[in-house]
Amino acid sequence: MLSSDEVRRYYESKWIRLGRTTFYSQYKSGQIFSYWWLRDPGRGMDTVLCVDDDGEIDNHSYYADNCMVGVRPAMWMRFKEN
């Protein structure tokens, strides 16, 4: 998962940050975009920051066991030049 600083750096526009839900999730919840976790700790114990359904970094923290917030995996890759 990314930190809030990395999200600001690599996803400069809030439109790029939007977390689109699956068709099944859209059918069940009626939501097209969802919140997704960041790895930054929140304000209180057991809370974490996330990106909201408008693509903004949400400074309100959510409990880490909130099942309504999605995960947007990220990985660093190093390519060897020939």
C-alpha positions as CSV (number, residue, x, y, z in Angstrom):
1,M,0.0,0.0,0.0
2,L,1.1,3.6,-0.6
3,S,1.6,6.3,1.9
4,S,-0.2,9.7,1.6
5,D,3.1,11.3,0.4
6,E,3.5,8.7,-2.3
7,V,-0.1,9.2,-3.4
8,R,0.5,12.9,-3.8
9,R,3.7,12.2,-5.7
10,Y,2.5,9.5,-8.1
11,Y,-1.2,10.3,-8.4
12,E,-1.1,14.1,-8.9
13,S,-4.7,14.4,-10.0
14,K,-7.6,13.3,-7.8
15,W,-9.2,11.8,-10.9
16,I,-6.4,9.3,-11.1
17,R,-6.8,8.4,-7.5
18,L,-10.5,7.3,-7.9
19,G,-10.9,3.7,-6.8
20,R,-13.4,2.1,-9.2
21,T,-15.4,-0.7,-7.8
22,T,-16.1,-4.0,-9.5
23,F,-19.4,-4.5,-11.4
24,Y,-20.5,-6.9,-8.6
25,S,-19.8,-4.3,-5.9
26,Q,-21.6,-1.7,-8.0
27,Y,-24.6,-4.0,-8.2
28,K,-24.6,-4.7,-4.5
29,S,-23.8,-1.2,-3.1
30,G,-24.8,1.2,-5.9
31,Q,-21.4,2.9,-5.6
32,I,-19.1,3.3,-8.6
33,F,-16.1,4.6,-6.6
34,S,-14.9,3.5,-3.2
35,Y,-12.4,4.4,-0.5
36,W,-9.1,2.7,-0.4
37,W,-6.5,2.3,2.4
38,L,-3.2,4.1,2.8
39,R,-0.5,2.8,5.0
40,D,-0.3,6.0,7.2
41,P,-1.6,5.7,10.7
42,G,-4.7,7.7,11.6
43,R,-5.5,10.1,14.4
44,G,-6.5,7.5,17.0
45,M,-5.4,4.0,18.0
46,D,-6.3,1.3,15.5
47,T,-7.1,3.9,12.7
48,V,-5.6,4.4,9.3
49,L,-5.9,7.1,6.6
50,C,-7.5,6.4,3.2
51,V,-8.3,8.0,-0.1
52,D,-12.1,8.8,-0.3
53,D,-14.6,8.2,-3.1
54,D,-13.8,11.7,-4.6
55,G,-10.1,10.9,-5.0
56,E,-9.0,13.1,-2.0
57,I,-6.8,12.0,0.8
58,D,-9.2,11.7,3.7
59,N,-7.6,13.1,6.9
60,H,-10.3,11.6,9.0
61,S,-9.1,8.3,10.1
62,Y,-11.0,5.0,9.8
63,Y,-10.8,1.9,12.0
64,A,-8.5,-0.6,10.4
65,D,-11.2,-3.3,10.6
66,N,-13.6,-1.3,8.4
67,C,-14.6,-3.8,5.7
68,M,-16.1,-1.0,3.5
69,V,-12.7,0.4,2.6
70,G,-10.8,-1.3,-0.3
71,V,-7.2,-2.1,-1.0
72,R,-5.3,-0.7,-4.0
73,P,-2.0,-2.7,-4.2
74,A,1.2,-1.1,-5.3
75,M,4.6,-2.6,-6.0
76,W,8.0,-1.2,-6.9
77,M,9.8,-2.8,-9.8
78,R,13.4,-2.4,-10.8
79,F,14.3,-3.2,-14.4
80,K,17.8,-4.1,-15.4
81,E,19.1,-2.4,-18.4
82,N,20.8,-4.5,-21.0
